[in-house]
Amino acid sequence: RHQGVVARGIEAITRKGLLGYLKTIECPLVLILDGLNDPANIGSCIRSAAAAGADCAVIPKNHGCGLTATVVRVAAGGATMIPIFEESNWGPLLAGIRKLGLWLIGLDENSKLDLYAVDLAVPIALVIGSEDKGLRQLTRKRCDQLVKIPAGGSIKSLNAGTASGVALFEACRQRRT
């Protein structure tokens, strides 16, 4: 039943559109999801990105679950609030983003560098790896910095959706001050 509601279609956009889009933004904040497999995690990441004021989200075309109906549902409106770009050729994408002057900051639980010690008020792309293996090797090598979210308990890492929220809102906090 439609209940009098009109839906707007959501579609992923290609890299050419991403690089052109980023050129129009003064200090971009981008969320890159590197092969997440759980649609609930992707939806949560996209919702957090929209809430934190990220300029866009990027997902791989051939790795992970992609932009599904579950992703859109879990994003609870976030998927209509920010552009979502889909890319199949990951290496050139990351190189193109770096060429535009964005720092690629990858989250890695084994990094010695603390997320809170990094300047996130500059043009950045936060990169979140998959739930089981983290960042793919290709992605890891292309990151300018790898950072960890410090954990005080016995568990060293967070769920991908939660980790993206923590990192995005730290960037948001730094950009306000």
Number of C-alpha atoms within 10 A of each C-alpha: 4 6 5 6 7 7 7 7 7 14 14 17 15 15 21 12 11 21 16 11 14 19 13 9 11 9 16 22 27 24 28 26 25 23 23 25 16 18 21 19 22 30 25 24 29 35 25 24 27 23 16 19 17 24 20 23 26 24 25 21 18 13 15 17 16 20 21 14 12 14 23 21 15 19 24 15 14 22 26 17 18 18 21 23 22 23 20 14 12 18 12 12 18 20 14 16 20 18 11 13 14 22 22 25 24 27 28 22 18 12 15 11 17 15 23 15 8 15 13 22 17 16 19 21 27 25 25 26 22 20 17 10 10 20 23 13 9 11 18 20 12 15 20 12 18 23 20 20 20 16 11 7 7 6 7 12 17 15 12 24 21 15 17 27 20 17 26 26 17 19 24 18 13 15 13 8 6
